[in-house]
């Protein structure tokens, strides 16, 4: 596993923990947006490489 993926997974775990411990609506929205960004980055890194013709 690459360092980038490890860092993203660690960040995701931290955000999930923060989400579970906050009740503030604005803070929850901020955390959810950050989680979406992390998930998008993980999805992009997980895509198989397309061969060039």
PDB file as gemmi writes it, atoms N, CA and C in Angstrom:
CRYST1    1.000    1.000    1.000  90.00  90.00  90.00 P 1                      
ATOM      1  N   UNK A   1       0.844  -1.169   0.000  1.00  0.00           N  
ATOM      2  CA  UNK A   1       0.000   0.000   0.000  1.00  0.00           C  
ATOM      3  C   UNK A   1       0.898   1.242   0.000  1.00  0.00           C  
ATOM      4  N   UNK A   2       0.551   2.179  -0.845  1.00  0.00           N  
ATOM      5  CA  UNK A   2       1.398   3.365  -0.944  1.00  0.00           C  
ATOM      6  C   UNK A   2       1.162   4.317   0.228  1.00  0.00           C  
ATOM      7  N   UNK A   3       2.108   5.179   0.424  1.00  0.00           N  
ATOM      8  CA  UNK A   3       2.014   6.163   1.500  1.00  0.00           C  
ATOM      9  C   UNK A   3       0.817   7.080   1.303  1.00  0.00           C  
ATOM     10  N   UNK A   4       0.542   7.453   0.066  1.00  0.00           N  
ATOM     11  CA  UNK A   4      -0.588   8.343  -0.214  1.00  0.00           C  
ATOM     12  C   UNK A   4      -1.887   7.686   0.242  1.00  0.00           C  
ATOM     13  N   UNK A   5      -2.069   6.433  -0.105  1.00  0.00           N  
ATOM     14  CA  UNK A   5      -3.287   5.716   0.276  1.00  0.00           C  
ATOM     15  C   UNK A   5      -3.351   5.555   1.791  1.00  0.00           C  
ATOM     16  N   UNK A   6      -2.235   5.239   2.410  1.00  0.00           N  
ATOM     17  CA  UNK A   6      -2.206   5.108   3.870  1.00  0.00           C  
ATOM     18  C   UNK A   6      -2.600   6.422   4.535  1.00  0.00           C  
ATOM     19  N   UNK A   7      -2.077   7.520   4.030  1.00  0.00           N  
ATOM     20  CA  UNK A   7      -2.410   8.832   4.593  1.00  0.00           C  
ATOM     21  C   UNK A   7      -3.892   9.159   4.409  1.00  0.00           C  
ATOM     22  N   UNK A   8      -4.426   8.847   3.237  1.00  0.00           N  
ATOM     23  CA  UNK A   8      -5.848   9.098   2.986  1.00  0.00           C  
ATOM     24  C   UNK A   8      -6.729   8.250   3.902  1.00  0.00           C  
ATOM     25  N   UNK A   9      -6.370   7.000   4.083  1.00  0.00           N  
ATOM     26  CA  UNK A   9      -7.146   6.118   4.960  1.00  0.00           C  
ATOM     27  C   UNK A   9      -7.068   6.585   6.417  1.00  0.00           C  
ATOM     28  N   UNK A  10      -5.911   7.041   6.836  1.00  0.00           N  
ATOM     29  CA  UNK A  10      -5.759   7.567   8.203  1.00  0.00           C  
ATOM     30  C   UNK A  10      -6.602   8.833   8.369  1.00  0.00           C  
ATOM     31  N   UNK A  11      -6.577   9.699   7.369  1.00  0.00           N  
ATOM     32  CA  UNK A  11      -7.383  10.926   7.407  1.00  0.00           C  
ATOM     33  C   UNK A  11      -8.866  10.589   7.453  1.00  0.00           C  
ATOM     34  N   UNK A  12      -9.273   9.599   6.665  1.00  0.00           N  
ATOM     35  CA  UNK A  12     -10.675   9.180   6.636  1.00  0.00           C  
ATOM     36  C   UNK A  12     -11.108   8.678   8.019  1.00  0.00           C  
ATOM     37  N   UNK A  13     -10.276   7.870   8.644  1.00  0.00           N  
ATOM     38  CA  UNK A  13     -10.594   7.345   9.969  1.00  0.00           C  
ATOM     39  C   UNK A  13     -10.731   8.485  10.984  1.00  0.00           C  
ATOM     40  N   UNK A  14      -9.837   9.438  10.928  1.00  0.00           N  
ATOM     41  CA  UNK A  14      -9.881  10.578  11.852  1.00  0.00           C  
ATOM     42  C   UNK A  14     -11.157  11.394  11.638  1.00  0.00           C  
ATOM     43  N   UNK A  15     -11.529  11.606  10.378  1.00  0.00           N  
ATOM     44  CA  UNK A  15     -12.741  12.361  10.081  1.00  0.00           C  
ATOM     45  C   UNK A  15     -13.987  11.632  10.566  1.00  0.00           C  
ATOM     46  N   UNK A  16     -14.017  10.319  10.397  1.00  0.00           N  
ATOM     47  CA  UNK A  16     -15.155   9.520  10.865  1.00  0.00           C  
ATOM     48  C   UNK A  16     -15.283   9.637  12.382  1.00  0.00           C  
ATOM     49  N   UNK A  17     -14.158   9.587  13.082  1.00  0.00           N  
ATOM     50  CA  UNK A  17     -14.175   9.734  14.539  1.00  0.00           C  
ATOM     51  C   UNK A  17     -14.678  11.128  14.936  1.00  0.00           C  
ATOM     52  N   UNK A  18     -14.222  12.156  14.226  1.00  0.00           N  
ATOM     53  CA  UNK A  18     -14.670  13.516  14.512  1.00  0.00           C  
ATOM     54  C   UNK A  18     -16.166  13.662  14.254  1.00  0.00           C  
ATOM     55  N   UNK A  19     -16.639  13.040  13.182  1.00  0.00           N  
ATOM     56  CA  UNK A  19     -18.048  13.109  12.824  1.00  0.00           C  
ATOM     57  C   UNK A  19     -18.911  12.497  13.926  1.00  0.00           C  
ATOM     58  N   UNK A  20     -18.421  11.417  14.509  1.00  0.00           N  
ATOM     59  CA  UNK A  20     -19.171  10.756  15.572  1.00  0.00           C  
ATOM     60  C   UNK A  20     -19.183  11.512  16.885  1.00  0.00           C  
ATOM     61  N   UNK A  21     -18.253  12.443  17.048  1.00  0.00           N  
ATOM     62  CA  UNK A  21     -18.154  13.122  18.338  1.00  0.00           C  
ATOM     63  C   UNK A  21     -18.642  14.565  18.321  1.00  0.00           C  
ATOM     64  N   UNK A  22     -19.092  15.061  17.183  1.00  0.00           N  
ATOM     65  CA  UNK A  22     -19.548  16.457  17.122  1.00  0.00           C  
ATOM     66  C   UNK A  22     -21.048  16.524  16.877  1.00  0.00           C  
ATOM     67  N   UNK A  23     -21.663  17.515  17.485  1.00  0.00           N  
ATOM     68  CA  UNK A  23     -23.093  17.747  17.309  1.00  0.00           C  
ATOM     69  C   UNK A  23     -23.367  19.021  16.501  1.00  0.00           C  
ATOM     70  N   UNK A  24     -22.339  19.840  16.320  1.00  0.00           N  
ATOM     71  CA  UNK A  24     -22.482  21.107  15.618  1.00  0.00           C  
ATOM     72  C   UNK A  24     -22.774  20.858  14.136  1.00  0.00           C  
ATOM     73  N   UNK A  25     -23.885  21.416  13.660  1.00  0.00           N  
ATOM     74  CA  UNK A  25     -24.335  21.192  12.290  1.00  0.00           C  
ATOM     75  C   UNK A  25     -23.308  21.647  11.254  1.00  0.00           C  
ATOM     76  N   UNK A  26     -22.763  22.839  11.433  1.00  0.00           N  
ATOM     77  CA  UNK A  26     -21.793  23.369  10.468  1.00  0.00           C  
ATOM     78  C   UNK A  26     -20.509  22.535  10.462  1.00  0.00           C  
ATOM     79  N   UNK A  27     -20.077  22.128  11.638  1.00  0.00           N  
ATOM     80  CA  UNK A  27     -18.868  21.305  11.738  1.00  0.00           C  
ATOM     81  C   UNK A  27     -19.093  19.946  11.072  1.00  0.00           C  
ATOM     82  N   UNK A  28     -20.279  19.367  11.276  1.00  0.00           N  
ATOM     83  CA  UNK A  28     -20.593  18.073  10.644  1.00  0.00           C  
ATOM     84  C   UNK A  28     -20.578  18.206   9.119  1.00  0.00           C  
ATOM     85  N   UNK A  29     -21.123  19.302   8.601  1.00  0.00           N  
ATOM     86  CA  UNK A  29     -21.118  19.522   7.147  1.00  0.00           C  
ATOM     87  C   UNK A  29     -19.695  19.638   6.617  1.00  0.00           C  
ATOM     88  N   UNK A  30     -18.855  20.350   7.349  1.00  0.00           N  
ATOM     89  CA  UNK A  30     -17.457  20.506   6.936  1.00  0.00           C  
ATOM     90  C   UNK A  30     -16.759  19.140   6.902  1.00  0.00           C  
ATOM     91  N   UNK A  31     -16.976  18.347   7.937  1.00  0.00           N  
ATOM     92  CA  UNK A  31     -16.354  17.020   8.007  1.00  0.00           C  
ATOM     93  C   UNK A  31     -16.870  16.128   6.888  1.00  0.00           C  
ATOM     94  N   UNK A  32     -18.171  16.177   6.619  1.00  0.00           N  
ATOM     95  CA  UNK A  32     -18.751  15.361   5.547  1.00  0.00           C  
ATOM     96  C   UNK A  32     -18.177  15.744   4.187  1.00  0.00           C  
ATOM     97  N   UNK A  33     -17.970  17.034   3.950  1.00  0.00           N  
ATOM     98  CA  UNK A  33     -17.358  17.470   2.682  1.00  0.00           C  
ATOM     99  C   UNK A  33     -15.930  16.948   2.563  1.00  0.00           C  
ATOM    100  N   UNK A  34     -15.192  16.994   3.665  1.00  0.00           N  
ATOM    101  CA  UNK A  34     -13.823  16.481   3.646  1.00  0.00           C  
ATOM    102  C   UNK A  34     -13.813  14.970   3.407  1.00  0.00           C  
ATOM    103  N   UNK A  35     -14.771  14.274   3.999  1.00  0.00           N  
ATOM    104  CA  UNK A  35     -14.869  12.827   3.768  1.00  0.00           C  
ATOM    105  C   UNK A  35     -15.149  12.529   2.296  1.00  0.00           C  
ATOM    106  N   UNK A  36     -16.015  13.310   1.681  1.00  0.00           N  
ATOM    107  CA  UNK A  36     -16.299  13.131   0.261  1.00  0.00           C  
ATOM    108  C   UNK A  36     -15.038  13.318  -0.574  1.00  0.00           C  
ATOM    109  N   UNK A  37     -14.231  14.318  -0.218  1.00  0.00           N  
ATOM    110  CA  UNK A  37     -12.991  14.557  -0.954  1.00  0.00           C  
ATOM    111  C   UNK A  37     -12.015  13.393  -0.796  1.00  0.00           C  
ATOM    112  N   UNK A  38     -11.909  12.879   0.416  1.00  0.00           N  
ATOM    113  CA  UNK A  38     -11.013  11.742   0.661  1.00  0.00           C  
ATOM    114  C   UNK A  38     -11.502  10.522  -0.108  1.00  0.00           C  
ATOM    115  N   UNK A  39     -12.808  10.264  -0.069  1.00  0.00           N  
ATOM    116  CA  UNK A  39     -13.358   9.119  -0.790  1.00  0.00           C  
ATOM    117  C   UNK A  39     -13.146   9.252  -2.299  1.00  0.00           C  
ATOM    118  N   UNK A  40     -13.298  10.449  -2.820  1.00  0.00           N  
ATOM    119  CA  UNK A  40     -13.072  10.680  -4.245  1.00  0.00           C  
ATOM    120  C   UNK A  40     -11.608  10.396  -4.597  1.00  0.00           C  
ATOM    121  N   UNK A  41     -10.706  10.879  -3.775  1.00  0.00           N  
ATOM    122  CA  UNK A  41      -9.279  10.640  -4.019  1.00  0.00           C  
ATOM    123  C   UNK A  41      -8.969   9.145  -3.977  1.00  0.00           C  
ATOM    124  N   UNK A  42      -9.532   8.440  -3.018  1.00  0.00           N  
ATOM    125  CA  UNK A  42      -9.309   6.988  -2.933  1.00  0.00           C  
ATOM    126  C   UNK A  42      -9.880   6.280  -4.154  1.00  0.00           C  
ATOM    127  N   UNK A  43     -11.057   6.704  -4.602  1.00  0.00           N  
ATOM    128  CA  UNK A  43     -11.654   6.106  -5.796  1.00  0.00           C  
ATOM    129  C   UNK A  43     -10.775   6.318  -7.020  1.00  0.00           C  
ATOM    130  N   UNK A  44     -10.243   7.526  -7.166  1.00  0.00           N  
ATOM    131  CA  UNK A  44      -9.392   7.826  -8.320  1.00  0.00           C  
ATOM    132  C   UNK A  44      -8.107   6.995  -8.288  1.00  0.00           C  
ATOM    133  N   UNK A  45      -7.563   6.814  -7.109  1.00  0.00           N  
ATOM    134  CA  UNK A  45      -6.335   6.022  -6.987  1.00  0.00           C  
ATOM    135  C   UNK A  45      -6.588   4.534  -7.205  1.00  0.00           C  
ATOM    136  N   UNK A  46      -7.826   4.110  -6.980  1.00  0.00           N  
ATOM    137  CA  UNK A  46      -8.173   2.693  -7.092  1.00  0.00           C  
ATOM    138  C   UNK A  46      -8.542   2.282  -8.517  1.00  0.00           C  
ATOM    139  N   UNK A  47      -8.765   3.264  -9.381  1.00  0.00           N  
ATOM    140  CA  UNK A  47      -9.151   2.940 -10.764  1.00  0.00           C  
ATOM    141  C   UNK A  47      -8.010   2.223 -11.483  1.00  0.00           C  
ATOM    142  N   UNK A  48      -8.362   1.210 -12.282  1.00  0.00           N  
ATOM    143  CA  UNK A  48      -7.306   0.556 -13.054  1.00  0.00           C  
ATOM    144  C   UNK A  48      -6.758   1.518 -14.117  1.00  0.00           C  
ATOM    145  N   UNK A  49      -5.475   1.421 -14.347  1.00  0.00           N  
ATOM    146  CA  UNK A  49      -4.843   2.276 -15.351  1.00  0.00           C  
ATOM    147  C   UNK A  49      -5.269   1.833 -16.740  1.00  0.00           C  
ATOM    148  N   UNK A  50      -5.639   2.795 -17.558  1.00  0.00           N  
ATOM    149  CA  UNK A  50      -6.015   2.493 -18.941  1.00  0.00           C  
ATOM    150  C   UNK A  50      -4.765   2.506 -19.802  1.00  0.00           C  
ATOM    151  N   UNK A  51      -4.668   1.542 -20.688  1.00  0.00           N  
ATOM    152  CA  UNK A  51      -3.511   1.488 -21.567  1.00  0.00           C  
ATOM    153  C   UNK A  51      -3.679   2.507 -22.678  1.00  0.00           C  
ATOM    154  N   UNK A  52      -2.577   3.115 -23.058  1.00  0.00           N  
ATOM    155  CA  UNK A  52      -2.610   4.108 -24.122  1.00  0.00           C  
ATOM    156  C   UNK A  52      -2.331   3.430 -25.446  1.00  0.00           C  
ATOM    157  N   UNK A  53      -3.037   3.903 -26.448  1.00  0.00           N  
ATOM    158  CA  UNK A  53      -2.838   3.340 -27.797  1.00  0.00           C  
ATOM    159  C   UNK A  53      -1.984   4.243 -28.627  1.00  0.00           C  
TER     160      UNK A  53                                                      
END                                                                             
